[in-house]
């Protein structure tokens, strides 16, 4: 007995962990399987079919919402990553200076407030701005997404910067490189994996958002998640399963990429 | 001639100024589309509702009164607003139970992950990260399909003969609870795992050498050491659970409202923007109290463990 005594063992923990992983994946697997269901009802299995993928593909509302999601996500993630990179450069590798703590708090503020509160706040504010300026385009959604993406983009960039060696940059400066040249030729290439990770994180966060978008969007500005929420509330067809499956594949692809990039870092 | 000290001072001032300029875009965007509007919500909570939504610019404490009280339409007397109290209580209760449930499941899971060999650890981490990155709405929808009357859970229960007719889980508080525990579980596992990974198992070994039981080692050695992760995970679950919107909308079926649905109602059919604003501020206050408790607790445990 004594030889098999493992100090890391805790009774029942492995069973609970196994249950957790099964429970985490079972609903997702069922969702994907039913996307290939030929039956119209989501409660019975009517054989294998791709017809729901086809019907989603031919649904102009779905395509519109998807394109809008990508458009908002791409613009918001890019803007957020640029702003976050600059902010990370301004808040790392320095002795504490007046306002540093304030900056940390301000950048992380969107994470501290429940989404519903931010959603309501933006609804109120933007409805005023809309009346005042008469503009009611996608700009509001892009601004909202950029703001809540900044703390997510900031996270990996800051982590990367803090682990970076200062010697190379000092060497460049010693060799009379201008600050801009040092940044472009030394700092930026070293920082690049962090920036990419931040960009992807921001893009996924933007793509996933339901609550804030639901409150900020004007008529006809559905993104894919808000469109799906509307459909689910109205009653479900396997078409939602099909859309979810494609969305899921996309997320998994991005996470895998993210993992590979952050692994190369070490 | 400027002394070396003055030159250094000037350089430092320039550096700080540059750093402010560099962070300006991020700060301005957040001020414009996150922090600033929150202040407007506070102002709106003290105004009079307009007849078609929005507000009239006239001071009124009425919204704050009606967060917990209701005025009788005939004799103007105040009484406790039972509906609001019920929703507040349900939201806080569900958020707490969700936190406890995810902790009970997430702690052993994080422990399991952290005690794997270094190579396989990454795989487990990857498996927990995928649901975390998957759209919350899709995950909620997946739960909906599982717990429906025609769903797989009821099918299994029927087959096993545990129940004779499908049990109604969907559109109950239990459904919201299951859904929230499901979608927020990774948020609990990840921070606990992060502190568990750094755990020095020589301390555990020392505990066993001193004849501690497994439970005692868990309670007196492992748990205190990973406490910062547990607290971080609890905060990460509690805050979104309290303000959850998607899960109660999809799984609660509109009947079992949580705070977010009550707030949404005020901006929709309720047409009472000041009340919606006051409720939003109330939610934020609860969150701030939880965060403050976290900051104080985290500070203390850091001191203790050096």
Interface residues (C-beta under 8 A of the other chain):
Chain A: X5 X7 X8 X9 X10 X11 X12 X13 X14 X16 X17 X19 X20 X21 X23 X24 X25 X26 X27 X28 X30 X31 X34 X42 X43 X44 X79 X80 X82 X83 X84 X86 X87 X89 X90 X91 X94 X97 X98 X99 X103 X106 X107 X109 X110 X112 X113 X114 X115 X116 X117 X118 X119 X120 X121 X122 X123 X124 X125 X126 X127 X128 X143 X144 X146 X147 X148 X150 X154 X204 X207 X208 X210 X211 X214 X215 X225 X228 X229 X232 X233 X236 X240 X241 X244 X247 X248 X251 X252 X254 X255 X259 X263
Chain B: X15 X16 X18 X19 X20 X21 X22 X23 X25 X26 X27 X29 X30 X31 X32 X33 X34 X35 X36 X37 X38 X40 X41 X44 X54 X105 X106 X108 X109 X111 X112 X113 X115 X122 X126 X127 X128 X129 X130 X131 X133 X134 X135 X136 X137 X138 X139 X141 X142 X143 X144 X145 X146 X148 X150 X151 X152 X182 X185 X186 X189 X201 X204 X205 X208 X214 X218 X239 X240 X242 X243 X245 X246 X249 X250 X259 X260 X263 X264 X267 X273 X276 X277 X280 X281 X283 X284 X287 X288 X291
